Amino acid sequence: MDDDASIREVVQAVIEVEGYPVVTAADGAEALDRLRGGLRPGVILLDLRMPGMDGRAFRDLQGAEPELAAIPVVILSGDSDAPGVASGLGVEWLLKPVDLDRLLSVVERHCAPPARSADPSASRSLSEG
């Protein structure tokens, strides 16, 4: 989740081109609503700085709810404090601007492999533009 729509769209596109489904949220409250509604992602990519409910508040609430606490969280933030915050929250972190190979490696580690089409031309790699 990220409050910047353009960043959400780019991250979503990068992950989806590799075949993973993505659901986005603009802030922590929206993400919690989706999770409480039954959404169970393989990983949550969490920005720290968002209006309303920021990333720290989201993680505190998510961690307090047993049915949501087990969902892995990776902080994806441009905040220079991200490494320290991530350590304090007990989660992994990626600093923006993020290396796309590293981002995809995190997604692959936490999520089930995407269904691949039998048609090799149906999927694109990031290097194809």
C-alpha beads as a LAMMPS data file, in Angstrom:
LAMMPS data file: protein, C-alpha beads

129 atoms
128 bonds

1 atom types
1 bond types

-500.0 500.0 xlo xhi
-500.0 500.0 ylo yhi
-500.0 500.0 zlo zhi

Masses

1 110.0

Atoms # bond

1 1 1 0.000 0.000 0.000
2 1 1 1.162 3.472 -0.844
3 1 1 -0.545 6.853 -0.850
4 1 1 1.103 7.808 -4.164
5 1 1 -1.100 6.424 -6.950
6 1 1 1.708 6.499 -9.526
7 1 1 3.987 4.410 -7.307
8 1 1 1.165 1.940 -6.618
9 1 1 0.506 1.633 -10.360
10 1 1 4.163 1.024 -11.238
11 1 1 4.673 -1.563 -8.492
12 1 1 1.412 -3.232 -9.475
13 1 1 2.397 -3.350 -13.161
14 1 1 5.860 -4.769 -12.419
15 1 1 4.438 -7.542 -10.254
16 1 1 1.473 -8.325 -12.500
17 1 1 3.645 -8.628 -15.619
18 1 1 5.293 -11.561 -13.831
19 1 1 1.874 -13.174 -13.386
20 1 1 1.094 -12.335 -9.750
21 1 1 -2.289 -10.821 -8.879
22 1 1 -2.095 -7.514 -7.009
23 1 1 -4.582 -5.646 -4.836
24 1 1 -3.667 -2.091 -3.846
25 1 1 -4.678 0.254 -1.042
26 1 1 -4.045 3.972 -0.621
27 1 1 -3.605 3.840 3.148
28 1 1 -3.565 1.595 6.178
29 1 1 -7.280 1.911 6.920
30 1 1 -8.231 0.788 3.410
31 1 1 -5.822 -2.148 3.632
32 1 1 -7.175 -3.237 7.014
33 1 1 -10.733 -3.066 5.673
34 1 1 -9.767 -5.362 2.804
35 1 1 -7.975 -7.791 5.115
36 1 1 -10.857 -7.838 7.571
37 1 1 -13.110 -8.541 4.592
38 1 1 -11.228 -11.767 3.889
39 1 1 -8.354 -10.768 1.589
40 1 1 -5.278 -12.902 2.347
41 1 1 -2.294 -11.776 0.274
42 1 1 0.971 -13.668 0.185
43 1 1 2.797 -10.484 1.230
44 1 1 1.961 -6.890 2.082
45 1 1 4.245 -4.206 0.617
46 1 1 3.903 -1.358 3.112
47 1 1 4.850 2.301 2.786
48 1 1 5.614 4.041 6.076
49 1 1 4.417 7.543 5.207
50 1 1 0.747 7.716 4.360
51 1 1 -1.985 10.133 5.405
52 1 1 -4.443 8.944 7.996
53 1 1 -3.196 5.561 9.140
54 1 1 0.505 5.332 8.358
55 1 1 2.527 2.161 7.953
56 1 1 3.545 1.875 11.595
57 1 1 -0.043 2.173 12.831
58 1 1 -1.179 -0.342 10.212
59 1 1 1.448 -2.864 11.273
60 1 1 0.581 -2.432 14.953
61 1 1 -3.115 -3.125 14.257
62 1 1 -2.395 -5.942 11.813
63 1 1 -0.090 -7.613 14.310
64 1 1 -2.712 -7.362 17.064
65 1 1 -5.267 -9.381 15.090
66 1 1 -4.336 -13.084 15.175
67 1 1 -5.976 -13.894 11.829
68 1 1 -4.000 -11.106 10.116
69 1 1 -0.723 -11.160 12.052
70 1 1 0.762 -14.058 10.085
71 1 1 0.579 -12.225 6.734
72 1 1 4.160 -11.227 5.904
73 1 1 4.900 -7.512 5.647
74 1 1 7.763 -5.905 3.734
75 1 1 8.281 -2.184 4.158
76 1 1 8.711 -0.447 0.806
77 1 1 9.598 3.128 1.644
78 1 1 11.781 6.055 0.716
79 1 1 11.998 6.993 4.390
80 1 1 15.633 6.931 5.509
81 1 1 14.420 5.507 8.826
82 1 1 12.922 2.451 7.071
83 1 1 15.675 0.008 8.126
84 1 1 15.345 0.925 11.797
85 1 1 11.550 0.949 11.711
86 1 1 11.506 -2.400 9.917
87 1 1 13.827 -3.870 12.525
88 1 1 11.617 -2.551 15.316
89 1 1 8.522 -4.006 13.664
90 1 1 10.245 -7.312 12.917
91 1 1 9.802 -7.085 9.144
92 1 1 11.933 -6.957 6.020
93 1 1 12.430 -3.701 4.128
94 1 1 13.155 -2.372 0.637
95 1 1 14.240 1.218 0.101
96 1 1 12.745 3.322 -2.714
97 1 1 13.707 3.643 -5.443
98 1 1 13.560 -0.113 -5.339
99 1 1 15.598 -2.484 -7.464
100 1 1 12.944 -4.345 -9.488
101 1 1 14.774 -7.681 -9.373
102 1 1 14.964 -7.434 -5.584
103 1 1 11.259 -6.508 -5.383
104 1 1 10.299 -9.507 -7.493
105 1 1 12.555 -11.764 -5.452
106 1 1 10.647 -10.756 -2.312
107 1 1 7.298 -11.376 -4.012
108 1 1 8.462 -14.770 -5.315
109 1 1 9.674 -15.786 -1.860
110 1 1 6.341 -15.035 -0.193
111 1 1 3.771 -15.832 -2.875
112 1 1 2.694 -18.985 -4.654
113 1 1 4.076 -19.258 -8.187
114 1 1 1.805 -17.543 -10.700
115 1 1 -0.145 -19.596 -13.211
116 1 1 1.736 -19.413 -16.480
117 1 1 0.220 -19.546 -19.923
118 1 1 1.325 -22.332 -22.249
119 1 1 1.885 -19.626 -24.884
120 1 1 5.405 -18.213 -24.328
121 1 1 4.440 -14.961 -26.054
122 1 1 1.712 -14.380 -23.446
123 1 1 4.162 -13.246 -20.749
124 1 1 6.651 -10.401 -20.893
125 1 1 9.823 -9.959 -18.977
126 1 1 10.762 -6.607 -17.483
127 1 1 13.569 -6.274 -20.003
128 1 1 11.092 -6.156 -22.880
129 1 1 10.111 -2.637 -22.074

Bonds

1 1 1 2
2 1 2 3
3 1 3 4
4 1 4 5
5 1 5 6
6 1 6 7
7 1 7 8
8 1 8 9
9 1 9 10
10 1 10 11
11 1 11 12
12 1 12 13
13 1 13 14
14 1 14 15
15 1 15 16
16 1 16 17
17 1 17 18
18 1 18 19
19 1 19 20
20 1 20 21
21 1 21 22
22 1 22 23
23 1 23 24
24 1 24 25
25 1 25 26
26 1 26 27
27 1 27 28
28 1 28 29
29 1 29 30
30 1 30 31
31 1 31 32
32 1 32 33
33 1 33 34
34 1 34 35
35 1 35 36
36 1 36 37
37 1 37 38
38 1 38 39
39 1 39 40
40 1 40 41
41 1 41 42
42 1 42 43
43 1 43 44
44 1 44 45
45 1 45 46
46 1 46 47
47 1 47 48
48 1 48 49
49 1 49 50
50 1 50 51
51 1 51 52
52 1 52 53
53 1 53 54
54 1 54 55
55 1 55 56
56 1 56 57
57 1 57 58
58 1 58 59
59 1 59 60
60 1 60 61
61 1 61 62
62 1 62 63
63 1 63 64
64 1 64 65
65 1 65 66
66 1 66 67
67 1 67 68
68 1 68 69
69 1 69 70
70 1 70 71
71 1 71 72
72 1 72 73
73 1 73 74
74 1 74 75
75 1 75 76
76 1 76 77
77 1 77 78
78 1 78 79
79 1 79 80
80 1 80 81
81 1 81 82
82 1 82 83
83 1 83 84
84 1 84 85
85 1 85 86
86 1 86 87
87 1 87 88
88 1 88 89
89 1 89 90
90 1 90 91
91 1 91 92
92 1 92 93
93 1 93 94
94 1 94 95
95 1 95 96
96 1 96 97
97 1 97 98
98 1 98 99
99 1 99 100
100 1 100 101
101 1 101 102
102 1 102 103
103 1 103 104
104 1 104 105
105 1 105 106
106 1 106 107
107 1 107 108
108 1 108 109
109 1 109 110
110 1 110 111
111 1 111 112
112 1 112 113
113 1 113 114
114 1 114 115
115 1 115 116
116 1 116 117
117 1 117 118
118 1 118 119
119 1 119 120
120 1 120 121
121 1 121 122
122 1 122 123
123 1 123 124
124 1 124 125
125 1 125 126
126 1 126 127
127 1 127 128
128 1 128 129
